[in-house]
C-alpha cells in the first residue's frame, strides 16, 4: 500500500500526484513510500571534491550529510592553502621578492575557501541548528548509522485486539 513519507497514512492518487489527507500535502510519486516505510535520506554515493565548486543555490539542494562531507573537504582545502600562504609570507620576509605573486594567489584561494566554508556552515546551521566544530570520519559514521537506524522504524499503528473486538482499553492490561 502506498503511504505518506511523513505520517505513514494511506495516500490517494489524484491526477498523477498523491494526496495525504492527514498532512494535507500533495506528494510527487517519487516521494510516496510503501507500507509505512520512511524515506531513504542517504545519498547513493559520497560527494566528491568537484562538488565543492557548486554554486550556493546548487549546494542548497544537497542533503545535510552531503553538506557535512563537503564542509570537511572545504576545511581541509582551506587549511592547506593557509599552510602554503605561510610559506610564501616567510619567504618574502627572508628577501625572496619573487614570492609576491604566490602570496596574492594564496590569498585569493584562501578567501575563496573561507567563503565556501561560510556557505556550507550556514546551510548546515539552518538544518541542524548549529555548526559542527570538527567533522571527523567517526562523526560522519555516527550520523550515517543513526540515519540507517531511524529509517528502520516503520510508521504503522496497529489496532489493538481490544479495539478491534470492540472492547474498552481498560478491559485489558496495558504493556
C-alpha distance (Angstrom), angle and dihedral (degrees) to the residues before:
residue distance angle dihedral
X1 . . .
X2 3.79 . .
X3 3.79 114.5 .
X4 3.79 141.3 -177.4
X5 3.82 114.2 -95.0
X6 3.82 91.1 -138.5
X7 3.80 107.2 43.2
X8 3.81 104.8 11.5
X9 3.81 94.1 -123.7
X10 3.78 121.5 143.1
X11 3.79 113.0 -92.6
X12 3.81 130.1 -144.9
X13 3.80 124.4 -134.2
X14 3.80 109.7 -125.9
X15 3.81 119.5 171.4
X16 3.83 96.9 -26.4
X17 3.81 92.5 -47.3
X18 3.75 130.3 86.8
X19 3.78 126.6 -121.1
X20 3.80 125.6 -150.3
X21 3.78 108.5 -160.1
X22 3.81 94.5 -166.8
X23 3.83 95.2 52.9
X24 3.81 92.6 31.7
X25 3.81 89.0 -132.6
X26 3.76 135.6 139.1
X27 3.79 109.1 -139.5
X28 3.78 132.3 -160.9
X29 3.82 114.6 -124.1
X30 3.83 91.9 -111.5
X31 3.82 90.1 58.7
X32 3.80 95.8 52.0
X33 3.79 114.2 101.4
X34 3.77 133.5 -154.0
X35 3.80 127.4 -113.0
X36 3.82 96.0 -13.2
X37 3.79 95.0 -54.1
X38 3.78 119.4 152.5
X39 3.79 124.5 -118.1
X40 3.77 116.6 -91.4
X41 3.80 103.7 -118.7
X42 3.78 97.6 179.7
X43 3.79 114.0 105.7
X44 3.79 117.5 -121.2
X45 3.81 90.7 -116.2
X46 3.78 140.2 6.8
X47 3.82 113.2 -92.3
X48 3.79 118.6 -104.9
X49 3.79 132.1 -131.9
X50 3.81 89.8 -102.6
X51 3.80 89.2 67.0
X52 3.80 88.7 64.8
X53 3.82 87.3 76.9
X54 3.81 92.0 63.0
X55 3.79 119.0 117.8
X56 3.80 120.4 -106.3
X57 3.80 91.6 -104.3
X58 3.81 90.0 52.8
X59 3.81 91.2 47.7
X60 3.81 89.6 52.6
X61 3.82 88.8 65.2
X62 3.81 94.0 58.2
X63 3.79 124.8 95.3
X64 3.80 120.6 -102.6
X65 3.80 92.5 -109.0
X66 3.81 90.0 53.2
X67 3.80 89.9 50.6
X68 3.80 90.3 50.7
X69 3.80 91.3 53.7
X70 3.81 90.6 47.6
X71 3.80 91.8 49.5
X72 3.79 89.1 52.4
X73 3.82 89.6 52.0
X74 3.82 93.6 44.8
X75 3.79 92.6 50.4
X76 3.82 89.5 51.4
X77 3.83 90.5 51.1
X78 3.79 91.3 48.8
X79 3.81 91.4 49.1
X80 3.81 91.5 51.2
X81 3.82 93.5 47.9
X82 3.81 90.5 48.0
X83 3.81 90.6 52.7
X84 3.82 90.4 49.9
X85 3.77 90.7 47.9
X86 3.81 90.8 54.2
X87 3.82 89.6 53.9
X88 3.82 92.0 52.6
X89 3.82 92.7 46.5
X90 3.81 90.9 50.2
X91 3.83 90.8 49.0
X92 3.81 90.4 50.9
X93 3.82 90.4 51.1
X94 3.80 88.3 53.4
X95 3.81 91.6 55.2
X96 3.79 103.5 -94.2
X97 3.82 98.2 138.1
X98 3.80 91.4 178.1
X99 3.80 89.0 74.9
X100 3.80 94.4 74.4
X101 3.81 92.4 92.3
X102 3.82 90.4 50.0
X103 3.80 90.1 51.6
X104 3.82 91.3 51.7
X105 3.79 91.6 47.9
X106 3.80 94.8 48.0
X107 3.82 91.0 46.3
X108 3.82 90.4 53.6
X109 3.80 91.2 46.8
X110 3.80 92.7 45.0
X111 3.80 90.5 52.0
X112 3.82 90.6 48.4
X113 3.81 93.6 51.3
X114 3.80 93.4 42.6
X115 3.80 90.9 53.4
X116 3.82 90.5 45.7
X117 3.82 88.1 53.5
X118 3.82 89.6 49.9
X119 3.82 90.7 52.6
X120 3.80 93.9 47.7
X121 3.81 92.9 44.0
X122 3.80 91.8 51.7
X123 3.80 93.8 47.1
X124 3.81 89.3 50.7
X125 3.81 91.1 44.8
X126 3.82 90.5 53.6
X127 3.80 89.5 55.5
X128 3.80 103.2 35.1
X129 3.79 100.8 27.3
X130 3.81 93.7 -123.4
X131 3.81 142.4 49.8
X132 3.80 114.4 -112.1
X133 3.79 109.0 -122.8
X134 3.79 94.9 -150.2
X135 3.79 127.6 17.3
X136 3.79 108.8 -158.6
X137 3.79 129.0 170.8
X138 3.81 89.1 -107.4
X139 3.84 90.6 52.8
X140 3.81 90.9 52.2
X141 3.83 92.1 44.0
X142 3.81 89.8 52.4
X143 3.81 91.7 52.1
X144 3.81 91.7 47.8
X145 3.81 90.8 49.9
X146 3.82 90.8 50.7
X147 3.81 90.5 48.0
X148 3.81 91.1 52.4
X149 3.81 92.0 46.4
X150 3.80 93.9 49.5
X151 3.80 91.0 49.4
X152 3.82 89.3 59.2
X153 3.82 92.5 63.8
X154 3.79 105.1 97.3
X155 3.81 116.9 -147.8
X156 3.79 100.4 -131.3
X157 3.75 127.9 130.0
X158 3.77 112.5 -152.2
X159 3.73 115.8 -149.7
X160 3.78 108.0 -127.4
X161 3.80 119.0 -118.9
X162 3.79 89.3 -115.2
X163 3.79 92.5 58.5
X164 3.79 93.3 44.0
X165 3.81 91.1 49.8
X166 3.79 90.5 48.6
X167 3.79 94.9 -113.8
X168 3.77 126.7 134.8
X169 3.79 119.3 -100.0
X170 3.79 89.4 -123.1
X171 3.82 89.6 63.4
X172 3.84 89.4 70.2
X173 3.76 131.6 53.0
X174 3.77 114.4 -105.7
X175 3.77 116.5 -128.0
